[in-house]
Amino acid sequence: MLIGENPDINFFTALQQEGYEAIASESPEKAWPLVYAFRPHLIIVNLRHPSRSDIATLQECKAMAPGVPIVVATSVPGHETVMRALEERATSFLSLPVEGGKIKKVLDDLVAGHR
């Protein structure tokens, strides 16, 4: 599951091309019914423009799907919000843009590690 305002369509497409069944939601509030319907193995929070509200999004995702790995994806690596997200127990982060093969390896490793 990819959550974020205006999700990166190239990232979404790359996930699908790597064999992932990907669903997207623009906010955690709109994702609630999707989480219960699809039971995602992984949630990716797309931080296109990191802000303090992104930490609230991360916390809401953790509450919505306890135990599901949450990855922060951003084109602004090293930004203090990304660091804070990791402090808030995001499982990992991806710097965007990410090549398809790398997406598969990182996400497969995360999913395998949380089974």
N, C-alpha and C positions, 0 to 999 in steps of 0.2 A: 504494500500500500504506500502510495506517495501522497504526502500531505503538504500543501503550501499554496499560498496565493499565486495564481498564474504559474502552475507547475511548468517546469522546463520541458517542453514537448519533445525535444531531442533526447533528453534523459529518459522520459517515459517510453519513447520508441525504442531506445537502446535496451531497456529492461525487457521489453517484449521480444526483441530480436534475440536476446540471450536466453529465451525460453521461460521467462517468468510470466506468470499470469499477473498483470499489473492493473491495479485500480487506483484512481486518483480522487482526491477530495481537496477543495480549496481551504478547508478549515477543519479543526478537530470536531467542532460542533456538527458539521455535516458528515463527518466520518463515522460517528457513533453507529448509525444503522448499518453501514457497510462493514464495520468491524464484526458486528454480531452475525451478519449474513455470510461473510466470506472467511472469517477467522484467519487473518493474515499471519504468515510466519515471520514477517519482518515489516517494520514501519520505517519509511524514510521521510524525514522532515526536511523539506527543501527550503533553505534560508536564502532567498534571493537577495534580500536587503536586510541583513541582520539588525535586530533591534531588541529592546528589552521584552517586548511582547512575545518574541520567539521563545524565550525561556518559559513563559506561561504556556505556550503551545506544546513544548516538550513535556512539561509537567502534566498537562491534560492528556497527552498521548500515553504517558506511563500509567495514568489512572484508568484510562479507557481499555488498555490491553496489558494488564500486569504480566510480567514474565516474557513479553515479546521484545526481541531486540529492537532498539531504536537507533537509527543511523541519521546523523545530521549531514546533509549535503549542501555545499555552498561554493560559490565562486569567489568567496572572500576568505581564504584559509588564514588561520592565525589570528583572525579577528577576535576581540575579547569575548564576544557573544558565543563564538564556537568553543572557546576555552571554558566558558561558564557552562555551556551545554554538556561538555564532558564532565565537569564537576558535578552536574546534576544527574550524572549517570547515563548519559547517552552511551550506547554501546561502542560507537565508533563514529568517524566522520569521513566523508568523501569530498575531495576537492573537485569541483566542476570546471570544465568539462572532463568527463571520465571516458576512457576508451572502453568499448563493449567488453573485450576480454577481461579487462581489469575489474569491471563491474561484476562479472560472473564470479571471478575468483574471490573477491572480497565478500560478496553476499553469500556465496556457497559456504565459505568458511564460517561466517557468522551464524548462518542457519544451522549448520552441522554442529557447531559448538553449543547451541542452545537447545538441542533435542533431548 
